[in-house]
Amino acid sequence: MTRDIGGAFRRSAHATGQLAGGLRTAVPALLGLAPLAAFLVLIVLVLPWLPTAVKPLRALANVERRRAGRILGREIPEPYGPMRGEGASEARRLVRSPDTWRDAAWMAAHGLTGLQAAVLAVMIWPAIPYTLSLPLWWWAAPEGSTSAFIVLDGWPKALTMPLLQGAFDLAVLLWLVPRLARWQARLAEALLRPTRRSSLAERVEELAETRAEALEAHGAELRRIERDLHDGTQAQLVAAALRLGLADRRFDADPDAARALFLQARGGIEEALAQLRTVIRGIYPPILSDRGLAGALRALAAAAPIPIELDVGDGAASDADGRAPAAVEAAAYFVVAEALTNIAKHSGARHGRVTVRREPDRLTITVRDDGKGGADPDRGSGLAGIRRRVAALDGATRIDSPDGEGTTLEVDLPCGS
């Protein structure tokens, strides 16, 4: 029983601190009600300056999002898109945006309730010992002093009323104050979290960016294939055709020279076939069709210049519904291939590890090394290419590469139906 009461006091003390922390935003919100009312009345006059006026409101709302998120134990994301200028068109967009009005509604609600809740929580702590000590000195208090709204004019009232008021104050402290802190945080979450419309708009923008990246990656891949075929395979075949033509002319007059030209042409054709196989592997590696993703990744790990530990879960390449889609397997193969190439060329690592896990709706790939770290996807094309390829499938890429501590690349590829 004593432990429960002690825990209740600790929870209430914590909630009091949270409500008192709300003063950081409640007092400015309350003080901002008058300018807000003036803004609503003079909205037409101040419309050109609305983008400037909205910035401090958004900053204050972001402070409350972080504070409420700590209380609730979950992040409250910002719903805002980027500002697009300072002119009248941006002002009209802000007026039409529900996020602006929801911020204003939170400002009014929090300004009117947050200050009172914080004052109640802070003042209830000294009020309890003050009330419970009244029986000891009520006789010295000024005439007309009250407890529980009853005038203390005798010992019976002095011994009972303070105890009743103390019990009431204690109930407020232990029951109401923690709930006020939660209600305040939930009010902020309800008004300041992104609406369904905002979430959909953000998703549409994200998909538009993903589509642009997919088109860019596709165009780059086509240009690479065209360059490889034109500069490599085609050049080798043209050279082989010329040697065969020269050999045909010299065949009767100089059979030995003709034979040498035939051998050179055969070597050129073999080299062209090797280059063509390389181009084909760049489009869709045949090893994926022959061995599946697990076998293809084992071949990559075996061919790496440093020891690579490969951990492919039982369901990484397939599950009860069959293999992952071909596009997902190809993307996973290229991600691992590019990551291992980067490790060999740039990391200075002595060891690497590739982990692949399949869940019902996604394939997760993790590539780690013990190299020098400091990998930056904004420098060079390797990591940027991985991001583009993954984004084309609506996947996610995370890179953690602190200096001197190696690099960790995590890729999530959706593969559900």
Residue, then its C-alpha position, 0 to 999 in steps of 0.5 A: m500500500t505504501r509503495d502504491i502511494g509512493g508511486a502515485f506521488r512520483r507519477s503526479a510529481h512527474a505530471t506536474g513537471q510536464l504541465a509546468g513545462g507546458l507553460r513554455t507554450a501556453v503563456p505565449a499561446l495565451l498572449g498570442l490570442a489577441p494578435l490572433a483575433a486581430f489577424l482574423v479581423l484584419i485578414v484581408l489587410v495583412l494577407p501579404w504578410l501572412p507567410t511571415a506571421v505564420k513562421p513563429l506560429r509554426a515554430l511554437a507548434n513544433v515546440e509543442r509537438r516535441r513536448a507532447g511527443r515526449i509525454l505520449g511516447r510517440e513522434i508527432p510529425e510536422p504536416y507542413g510543406p516547404m514555403r514557396g515565397e512571401g507573396a500574395s499567392e503563398a498567403r492565399r495558399l496558407v489561408r486555404s491550408p487546413d494546417t494553418w487553421r489547425d495551428a490557430a485552433w491549437m493556439a486558442a485551445h492551449g492558450l486558454t487551458g494550458l496556463q490554468a492547468a499548469v497553475l493548478a498543478v504547481m499550486i496544488w503541491p504547497a496547498i496540501p501541506y498548508t491545508l493539513s497544517l491548519p489544525l495546528w495554527w488556525w486559531a492564529a489565522p485572521e478571522g474569517s479564514t476558511s477551509a473547504f469553503i467553511v469558516l473556521d470558527g471552532w475546533p470541530k471545524a478546524l479538525t475536520m474541514p482541513l482534512l476534507q480539503g486536504a483529501f480533496d487536494l490529494a485526489v486532484l494531485l494524484w488523479l487529475v494532474p496526471r490526466l491533465a498532462r495526458w489530455q493536454a498532450r492528446l489535444a496537441e496531437a489531435l490538432l497538430r498531427p498531419t491530417r489524412r489529406s496532408s498525409l495523402a498530399e505528402r505521399v503523392e509528392e513522395l511518389a512523384e519524386t520516386r517516379a522522377e528518380a525511377l525515370e532517371a535511373h531507367g534513362a541512365e540504365l538505357r544510356r549505359i546499355e547503349r554505350d556498352l553495345h556501341d563502344g564495346t560489342q559493336a566495335q568488336l564485331v565490326a573489327a571481326a568483320l573487317r578481319l574476315g574480309l581481309a582474310d577472304r582476300r588473302f586466302d589464296a595468295d597468303p594462307d598463313a596471313a589469312r589464318a592469322l586474321f581468322l584467329q584474330a577475328r575469332g578472338g574478337i568475336e569471343e570478346a564481343l560475346a563476353q561483353l554481350r553477356t556482361v550487358i545481359r547480366g546488367i539487364y537481368p542476371p541469368i544467375l537469378s533465373d538459374r540459382g535464385l536470389a540466395g545462389a546469386l548472392r553466394a556467387l557474389a560473396a565468393a567472388a568478392p576480394i575480401p571475406i564476406e559472411l553471407d546470412v540468407g534467411d530461410g525465406a529470403a529468396s522465397d516463401a509460401d507464396g513463391r519467389a519474390p518478384a523478379a524486379v525485387e530480386a534483380a534490385a536486391y542483387f544489384v544492391v549487394a553487387e554495388a555495395l560489395t564493389n564499393i567495399a572493395k574499392h573505397s572502404g579499406a575493409r578486411h571483412g564484410r557481412v551481408t544479411v538478407r531477410r524476407e518478411p511477407d511484404r518486404l525484403t530487407i538487405t543489410v550490408r556491413d563492413d569494418g572499413k574506414g567509414g565516412a561514406d557519403p551518398d552525395r559523393g560518387s555514383g555508387l550509393a546514389g545509384i543504389r538509392r535511385r534503384v531502390a526508390a524506383l520500387d518504392g523502397a527505403t535506403r538507410i546509410d550509417s557510416p561514421d568515420g573510422e567505424g565502418t559502413t552499414l547499408e540497410v535497404d527495404l524492398p516491398c515485395g507484397s502482392 
